[in-house]
């Protein structure tokens, strides 16, 4: 089985090597295809990519943002299974072997999601209470529950190539919720398969997209939930409440310097 990992990238050379190491160090009875679509970085990104030779397929050129870069990578991916790992996040050891085994043994599974830790710039795990809350929400999968709140972390998701071809590419006009919208598209067709294992780590820091603009990001997620939730008005109402809860919590943490 071949697993294609698509990594959109832009000026994150300080993290990129750790991201690539977390992919290339995976071992098991699978082949991994690493695809980095860089938006024309001006830092050390290109030098890092050049140093990996044929182990990484990469392009560095201007793009229209994260979703556009991701879509470029998805169009050239040849794996039977697809993963999306941003250039500042990392996979946990054994992640890809777990993913490979599930897709190989469970032909009915079209997409899966697993647990994800939160780490800082120095790879230290923190905000464990947020991780606990997301883990609590993850199982079992219900579409209405996903509409009420996005508890799936993007770097812990994998899907079959055929499933991706059926639902189409992520939407380039979305700046923050392109992953959440994609899970809703997948979930409308097939239930997500929960993996009770840590598959990846998500890097949270002030200058990251999520850490730096959570108000806009959560608003875009709410807009997506409204778009898909016409048949689930209670779930959308819960999403409004959950957004207020999240924004308030993050503003408090920012005020406290956490």
C-alpha positions in Angstrom: 0.0 0.0 0.0 1.2 3.5 -0.9 0.4 6.4 1.4 0.8 9.9 0.0 1.4 12.7 2.5 0.7 16.2 1.1 2.4 19.2 2.9 1.5 22.8 2.0 4.3 25.1 3.1 5.3 28.7 3.3 8.2 30.2 5.2 8.2 27.6 8.0 11.7 26.4 7.5 12.2 26.5 11.3 9.7 23.6 11.6 9.9 21.9 8.2 12.8 19.6 9.0 11.0 18.2 12.0 7.9 17.7 9.9 9.7 15.8 7.2 11.7 13.7 9.7 8.4 12.6 11.3 7.2 11.3 7.9 10.4 9.8 6.6 11.2 8.0 9.9 7.9 6.0 9.7 8.5 2.3 9.0 6.2 -0.6 8.1 4.8 -2.6 5.2 3.8 0.4 3.1 5.4 2.9 0.7 5.3 6.6 1.5 5.1 9.4 -1.0 6.1 12.8 0.4 4.8 15.8 -1.5 5.6 19.4 -0.4 3.9 22.2 -2.2 5.7 25.4 -1.1 4.3 28.9 -1.9 7.7 30.4 -2.8 9.3 30.6 0.6 12.1 33.1 1.2 13.6 31.4 4.3 15.6 28.1 4.4 12.7 26.0 3.2 14.1 25.4 -0.3 17.5 24.4 1.0 15.9 21.9 3.3 13.9 20.4 0.5 16.9 20.2 -1.8 18.8 18.3 0.9 16.3 15.5 0.8 17.0 14.6 -2.8 14.5 12.1 -4.3 12.9 11.3 -0.9 10.6 14.3 -1.3 8.7 15.5 -4.3 8.5 19.3 -4.0 7.6 22.5 -5.9 8.3 26.0 -4.7 6.2 28.7 -6.5 3.6 31.3 -5.7 0.1 30.0 -4.9 -3.2 31.3 -3.8 -2.9 30.1 -0.2 -2.9 26.9 1.8 -5.9 25.2 0.2 -4.5 26.0 -3.3 -1.1 24.5 -2.3 -2.9 21.5 -0.8 -4.9 20.9 -4.0 -1.8 21.1 -6.2 -0.4 18.3 -4.1 -3.5 16.2 -4.1 -3.7 16.4 -7.9 -0.2 14.7 -8.2 -0.6 12.3 -5.4 -0.5 8.6 -6.5 -1.1 6.8 -3.2 -4.1 4.6 -2.3 -4.4 6.6 1.0 -4.0 10.3 1.4 -2.8 12.3 4.5 -2.4 16.0 4.9 0.3 17.3 7.3 1.1 21.0 7.6 4.7 22.1 7.6 4.8 22.8 11.3 3.1 19.6 12.5 4.5 16.1 13.0 3.3 12.5 13.0 3.7 10.3 16.0 5.9 7.1 15.7 3.9 4.2 14.2 1.2 6.5 12.8 1.4 5.3 9.2 1.7 1.6 10.1 -1.5 1.9 12.1 -3.3 3.8 9.2 -2.1 1.2 6.7 -3.3 -1.7 8.7 -6.8 -0.2 9.2 -7.3 0.5 5.5 -5.9 -2.9 4.5 -8.0 -4.8 7.0 -11.2 -2.8 6.8 -12.3 -2.2 3.2 -15.5 -0.5 4.3 -13.5 2.3 6.0 -13.2 5.3 3.6 -11.7 7.8 6.1 -10.4 7.8 9.6 -9.3 10.2 12.3 -7.3 9.7 15.5 -6.0 11.5 18.5 -3.7 14.5 18.2 -1.5 16.1 20.9 -0.8 19.8 21.1 2.9 20.9 21.2 4.7 24.2 21.3 7.6 25.6 19.2 10.0 23.4 21.2 8.0 20.1 20.8 6.8 20.2 24.4 3.3 18.9 24.9 0.9 21.4 26.6 -2.8 22.3 26.8 -3.6 18.7 27.7 -7.1 19.7 28.9 -8.0 20.7 25.3 -6.6 17.4 24.0 -8.7 15.6 26.6 -11.8 17.4 25.6 -11.3 16.7 21.9 -10.6 13.0 22.7 -13.8 12.9 24.7 -15.8 14.2 21.8 -14.3 12.0 19.1 -16.0 8.7 19.9 -18.5 7.7 18.5 -18.6 9.5 15.2 -22.0 11.2 14.5 -22.6 13.7 11.7 -24.8 15.9 13.9 -22.1 16.0 16.6 -19.5 17.1 14.0 -21.8 19.9 12.9 -22.0 21.1 16.4 -18.3 21.5 16.8 -15.1 20.7 14.9 -13.4 18.2 17.2 -11.3 16.6 14.5 -7.7 17.7 14.2 -6.6 17.8 10.5 -3.2 16.2 10.9 -4.9 13.1 12.4 -7.1 12.4 9.3 -6.5 10.0 6.4 -8.8 9.0 3.5 -8.8 6.6 0.6 -7.9 8.2 -2.7 -11.2 7.1 -4.2 -13.2 8.8 -1.5 -11.3 12.0 -2.1 -12.0 11.8 -5.8 -15.7 11.3 -5.1 -16.1 14.3 -2.8 -13.7 16.6 -4.7 -10.9 18.9 -3.6 -10.9 21.3 -0.6 -12.4 24.7 -1.3 -9.8 27.4 -2.0 -12.0 30.3 -0.9 -11.9 29.0 2.7 -8.9 30.3 4.7 -9.4 28.6 8.0 -12.2 26.0 7.7 -11.2 24.1 4.5 -10.4 21.0 6.7 -13.7 21.2 8.6 -15.7 21.6 5.5 -13.9 18.6 4.0 -14.7 16.4 7.0 -18.4 17.4 6.6 -18.3 16.4 3.0 -16.7 13.0 3.8 -18.9 12.5 6.8 -22.1 13.1 4.8 -21.2 10.0 2.7 -19.4 7.7 5.1 -19.0 7.6 8.9 -15.5 8.5 10.1 -13.6 5.7 11.7 -12.2 6.7 15.1 -8.7 5.5 15.9 -8.0 5.3 19.6 -4.3 6.2 19.2 -2.2 9.3 19.0 -1.4 9.7 15.3 0.1 13.2 15.2 1.0 16.4 17.1 -0.4 19.8 16.3 1.9 22.8 16.8 0.3 25.8 18.5 2.1 29.1 18.7 1.2 32.7 18.5 2.1 33.2 14.9 0.4 30.1 13.6 -2.9 30.6 11.7 -4.9 28.9 14.4 -3.1 30.5 17.3 -3.1 34.0 15.8 -6.6 34.4 14.4 -9.0 32.1 16.3 -11.9 34.5 16.1 -11.9 34.6 12.3 -11.3 30.8 12.1 -14.1 29.9 14.4 -16.5 32.2 12.6 -15.6 30.5 9.3 -16.3 27.1 10.9 -19.7 28.4 12.0 -20.5 29.6 8.5 -19.6 26.2 7.2 -21.8 24.4 9.8 -24.7 26.7 8.9 -24.2 25.8 5.2 -24.3 22.1 5.8 -26.7 22.0 8.8 -30.1 22.8 7.3 -31.4 19.4 8.4 -29.8 19.8 11.9 -30.9 23.1 13.3 -30.1 22.0 16.9 -26.6 21.1 16.0 -26.0 24.5 14.4 -27.4 26.2 17.5 -25.0 24.1 19.6 -22.2 25.2 17.2 -23.0 28.9 17.9 -22.8 28.2 21.7 -19.5 26.2 21.3 -18.0 29.0 19.2 -18.7 31.5 21.9 -17.3 29.1 24.5 -14.1 28.6 22.5 -13.5 32.2 21.7 -14.1 33.2 25.3 -11.7 30.5 26.5 -8.9 31.5 24.1 -9.3 35.2 24.9 -9.0 34.4 28.6 -5.9 32.2 27.9 -4.4 35.1 25.8 -5.1 37.5 28.6 -3.5 35.2 31.2 -0.5 34.6 28.9 -1.2 30.9 28.6 
